[in-house]
Amino acid sequence: MEKTMNLMEMMKKARADAQRIAADRRYLHAHAETGFDLQETYRYVWDNLTEMGLTPQKCGRCGVTADVGAGERYVLLRADMDALPVLEEADVPFACGDGRMHACGHDMHTAMLLGAARLLKSRETSLPGRVRLMFQPAEEVLQGAKDMLDSGLLNGGTCTGAFMLHVLTNLDLPVGTAIVSAPGVSAPAAAFFRIGVQGKGCHGAMPHTGVDPISTAAHIVLGLQQVQTRELAMADSAVLTLGMLQAGDSANVIPDTAELVGTLRAFADETVQMLLRRTEEVAVQTAQMFRASADFAVTASAPTLRNDARLSQLALAALQELLGKEGALLSSQLGGEGAKSTGSEDFAWVSHTVPSVMIALAAGRPQDGYGFPAHHPKAAFDEAALPVGAAVYAALAGMV
């Protein structure tokens, strides 16, 4: 009963702080920044943590951590901070407007974790252990979590569990519904790659004097489609996407080079590794066939996101106490595509290091005007989810 009362009080305090959490979110949204270039976001988070009486620490290139409470054992709570290079079209008065947009809701995550930090600091002496707050850059490019891990994120004590929270919009569930990932893989492994094709430029009227990198790149594209459709078994869910092909700047000139940029995703780490190997082989050998050359490079990657069975059960129980039986679901209850995310998540690096769980939070129903998905220029998120998210983070802090 005492635990339930504490959770109820936590939600009450989070709702009382809703206006402040929304103000944090709107400031971060209006000052959206991308990748590791987060000077204003970093400063804002740092100053707010300091104002609470916490002692923030820089971790990696521009990550921020802060500990609440005491003890050898601690729980890690993660919020990502970076936006996307998207020109915002959502009808909100606090749009960034400079070609960057929090179209994936990371401003929501950061504001929620700041709200949770205030909740936890206010009851620091009664916490069952220590809580480490992780404010992470560069999630969208799958580089920030590993950068923080390599910089000592988990040093100083024993991490007993790690949790991340991600808002979902355009989702037909009541705002504030929590979806706890079922044990096992909930998000695919991913890799970003680049293929550079080196040809020989010439006049468009004399193609025999050169080597055409555009034609070569086109054959590489077709060859990679063959890999995806003919070299994977039905059970091997995977996506190979080439999202960019750039070459040339004139209609009557065959250029020297072409560049292809793409991604791979699969729900098995070994499948991604196989696809990376075959992508390089197809690129290099196809280029040779057409008298060109090709180089291949992986620019960023993340493994599958694994959810710990014990922590998944504990988190579901705690969040059902906080939000009610209907307010917290296990992802497997959704069935079909709802049981797993097809978007990758670099928190996966953490999940391969310590027991971890990914939690989603409904933040906008299509019938209420939130009809565009994340990453869309018109994506919007219901701020009614903000205090719920802060309370969810704070409730997970009890999983020491």
Secondary structure as UniProt FT lines:
FT   HELIX           2..16
FT   HELIX           18..30
FT   TURN            35..36
FT   HELIX           39..51
FT   TURN            52..53
FT   STRAND          57..59
FT   TURN            60..62
FT   STRAND          63..68
FT   STRAND          73..80
FT   STRAND          83..84
FT   TURN            93..94
FT   TURN            103..104
FT   HELIX           106..122
FT   HELIX           124..126
FT   STRAND          130..136
FT   TURN            139..142
FT   HELIX           144..150
FT   TURN            151..154
FT   STRAND          158..168
FT   TURN            175..176
FT   STRAND          178..180
FT   STRAND          184..187
FT   STRAND          189..198
FT   STRAND          202..203
FT   TURN            204..205
FT   HELIX           207..209
FT   HELIX           213..230
FT   TURN            234..235
FT   STRAND          238..247
FT   TURN            251..252
FT   STRAND          253..254
FT   STRAND          257..266
FT   HELIX           269..289
FT   TURN            290..291
FT   STRAND          293..302
FT   STRAND          305..307
FT   HELIX           309..323
FT   TURN            325..327
FT   STRAND          328..330
FT   HELIX           331..333
FT   HELIX           336..339
FT   TURN            346..347
FT   HELIX           348..351
FT   TURN            352..353
FT   STRAND          356..362
FT   HELIX           366..368
FT   TURN            374..375
FT   TURN            377..378
FT   TURN            383..384
FT   HELIX           385..396
FT   TURN            397..398
//
